[in-house]
Amino acid sequence: MSAAVPRRLRAGIVGGGGGAFIGKIHRIAAELDGEATVVAGALSSNPVTAQASARSWYLDRSYDSYQEMARNEQTLADGIDFVIVATPNHLHYPVAKSFLDAGIHVICDKPLAYSLKEARELAELAERGRTLFALTHNYTGYPLVRQARDIVRNGELGAIRKVLVEYNQDWLMMPLERTGNKQAEWRTDPARAGVSCCVGDIGTHAANLVEFVTGREITAVCADLSSFVEGRRLDDDANVLLRLSGQAKGTLVCSQVACGEENNLNIRVYGSAAGLEWHQQEPNSLIVKPPAAAPWRYLRTARGGLGDASLAATRTPAGHPEGYLEAFANIYRNFISDIRRVAGGIAPARDYPSARDGVRGLQFIEAAVRSARRGAQWEDL
């Protein structure tokens, strides 16, 4: 890539074809700002599906395997600048490693890897080379999530005492994995998802949000995991007590069998001086709660009183919802900006979730599963 003459970056994608949901989201997010175009892909492990998906996406180049794609793209004059990893969990490590070894930047869906061992190896590999690595914990891209982080950093809440975070859905209330639903099949399959379904799929988003907003690490968990659907091999519900650095405490609840819930992610943080509250389904509002004698303060996206981080993540005028796609695209925008910085010999800003955040996610998953298997005893991360 020429540093002197800016051009639109070329992206590739592995996975995400056929009936996959997340591949299309990654593509929209990558292309939303006009900074990059997806030009190549290995969209499925099934060559017929891969080729058909590539045609429907109008890709310039389609591959039958990610290995072939990594080998070929690094040799082309118009090869890809970065690759999107949108596969089931068990493929994150080998796919990402192949492209890092080829000197191609990587942006990967969460969780980082199939296991904590793989996650640590991938993080070390990403940190050794000059290639960049980002993880799409996309909820950190919302403007008011960034404002919430600033409020905590500025000390407005005082000492953090308690955090409550929930992520509830109902889409796995029935045994969809036995009806041909591919998304349910791999998420409930230990060979592809890892040791957890619900905690790995959405609980990691909730845990990441806690650490991102509060700046405190989760140090220990006490978890009760359930599989409410008969015959399901992995958890579909979890209730987790949290201990955080700085002596804060918390609870994390996640469920994919919570009847009537769509994508109900919310967080409440309580300090010695004030509290705050944010709901993903109403993302333009952040509530700051002083002690009982004072009125609550409602902050709104794109309105006055917001910090630089929130304003930088804001894309639409006040009153227009800042949604899921825009938050996802903010991760991509910051990642693409770093690719341009590195190409120009400038140090990256790294304003996006990293491979190390991914290691934290796998530590959380495995500690929660250990805790549940040992009768909900406390487990350190």
Secondary structure in CASP SS format (residue, H / E / C, confidence):
PFRMAT SS
TARGET T0000
AUTHOR 0000-0000-0000
METHOD secondary structure of the structure
MODEL  1
M C 1.00
S C 1.00
A C 1.00
A C 1.00
V C 1.00
P C 1.00
R C 1.00
R C 1.00
L E 1.00
R E 1.00
A E 1.00
G E 1.00
I E 1.00
V E 1.00
G E 1.00
G C 1.00
G C 1.00
G C 1.00
G C 1.00
A C 1.00
F C 1.00
I H 1.00
G H 1.00
K H 1.00
I H 1.00
H H 1.00
R H 1.00
I H 1.00
A H 1.00
A H 1.00
E H 1.00
L C 1.00
D C 1.00
G C 1.00
E C 1.00
A E 1.00
T E 1.00
V E 1.00
V E 1.00
A E 1.00
G E 1.00
A E 1.00
L C 1.00
S C 1.00
S C 1.00
N C 1.00
P H 1.00
V H 1.00
T H 1.00
A H 1.00
Q H 1.00
A H 1.00
S H 1.00
A H 1.00
R H 1.00
S H 1.00
W H 1.00
Y C 1.00
L C 1.00
D C 1.00
R E 1.00
S E 1.00
Y C 1.00
D C 1.00
S C 1.00
Y H 1.00
Q H 1.00
E H 1.00
M H 1.00
A H 1.00
R H 1.00
N H 1.00
E H 1.00
Q C 1.00
T C 1.00
L C 1.00
A C 1.00
D C 1.00
G C 1.00
I C 1.00
D C 1.00
F E 1.00
V E 1.00
I E 1.00
V E 1.00
A E 1.00
T C 1.00
P C 1.00
N H 1.00
H H 1.00
L H 1.00
H H 1.00
Y H 1.00
P H 1.00
V H 1.00
A H 1.00
K H 1.00
S H 1.00
F H 1.00
L H 1.00
D H 1.00
A C 1.00
G C 1.00
I C 1.00
H E 1.00
V E 1.00
I E 1.00
C E 1.00
D C 1.00
K C 1.00
P C 1.00
L C 1.00
A C 1.00
Y C 1.00
S C 1.00
L H 1.00
K H 1.00
E H 1.00
A H 1.00
R H 1.00
E H 1.00
L H 1.00
A H 1.00
E H 1.00
L H 1.00
A H 1.00
E H 1.00
R H 1.00
G C 1.00
R C 1.00
T C 1.00
L C 1.00
F E 1.00
A E 1.00
L E 1.00
T C 1.00
H C 1.00
N H 1.00
Y H 1.00
T H 1.00
G H 1.00
Y C 1.00
P H 1.00
L H 1.00
V H 1.00
R H 1.00
Q H 1.00
A H 1.00
R H 1.00
D H 1.00
I H 1.00
V H 1.00
R H 1.00
N C 1.00
G C 1.00
E C 1.00
L C 1.00
G C 1.00
A C 1.00
I E 1.00
R E 1.00
K E 1.00
V E 1.00
L E 1.00
V E 1.00
E E 1.00
Y E 1.00
N E 1.00
Q C 1.00
D C 1.00
W C 1.00
L C 1.00
M C 1.00
M C 1.00
P C 1.00
L H 1.00
E H 1.00
R H 1.00
T C 1.00
G C 1.00
N C 1.00
K H 1.00
Q H 1.00
A H 1.00
E H 1.00
W H 1.00
R H 1.00
T C 1.00
D C 1.00
P H 1.00
A H 1.00
R H 1.00
A H 1.00
G C 1.00
V C 1.00
S C 1.00
C C 1.00
C H 1.00
V H 1.00
G H 1.00
D H 1.00
I H 1.00
G H 1.00
T H 1.00
H H 1.00
A H 1.00
A H 1.00
N H 1.00
L H 1.00
V H 1.00
E H 1.00
F H 1.00
V H 1.00
T H 1.00
G C 1.00
R C 1.00
E C 1.00
I E 1.00
T E 1.00
A E 1.00
V E 1.00
C E 1.00
A E 1.00
D E 1.00
L E 1.00
S E 1.00
S C 1.00
F C 1.00
V C 1.00
E C 1.00
G C 1.00
R C 1.00
R C 1.00
L C 1.00
D C 1.00
D C 1.00
D E 1.00
A E 1.00
N E 1.00
V E 1.00
L E 1.00
L E 1.00
R E 1.00
L E 1.00
S H 1.00
G H 1.00
Q H 1.00
A C 1.00
K E 1.00
G E 1.00
T E 1.00
L E 1.00
V E 1.00
C E 1.00
S E 1.00
Q C 1.00
V C 1.00
A C 1.00
C C 1.00
G C 1.00
E C 1.00
E C 1.00
N C 1.00
N E 1.00
L E 1.00
N E 1.00
I E 1.00
R E 1.00
V E 1.00
Y E 1.00
G E 1.00
S C 1.00
A C 1.00
A C 1.00
G E 1.00
L E 1.00
E E 1.00
W E 1.00
H E 1.00
Q C 1.00
Q C 1.00
E C 1.00
P C 1.00
N C 1.00
S E 1.00
L E 1.00
I E 1.00
V E 1.00
K E 1.00
P C 1.00
P C 1.00
A C 1.00
A C 1.00
A C 1.00
P C 1.00
W C 1.00
R E 1.00
Y E 1.00
L E 1.00
R E 1.00
T C 1.00
A C 1.00
R C 1.00
G C 1.00
G C 1.00
L C 1.00
G C 1.00
D H 1.00
A H 1.00
S H 1.00
L H 1.00
A H 1.00
A H 1.00
T C 1.00
R C 1.00
T C 1.00
P C 1.00
A C 1.00
G C 1.00
H C 1.00
P C 1.00
E C 1.00
G C 1.00
Y H 1.00
L H 1.00
E H 1.00
A H 1.00
F H 1.00
A H 1.00
N H 1.00
I H 1.00
Y H 1.00
R H 1.00
N H 1.00
F H 1.00
I H 1.00
S H 1.00
D H 1.00
I H 1.00
R H 1.00
R H 1.00
V H 1.00
A H 1.00
G C 1.00
G C 1.00
I C 1.00
A C 1.00
P C 1.00
A C 1.00
R C 1.00
D C 1.00
Y C 1.00
P C 1.00
S C 1.00
A H 1.00
R H 1.00
D H 1.00
G H 1.00
V H 1.00
R H 1.00
G H 1.00
L H 1.00
Q H 1.00
F H 1.00
I H 1.00
E H 1.00
A H 1.00
A H 1.00
V H 1.00
R H 1.00
S H 1.00
A H 1.00
R H 1.00
R C 1.00
G C 1.00
A C 1.00
Q C 1.00
W C 1.00
E E 1.00
D E 1.00
L C 1.00
END
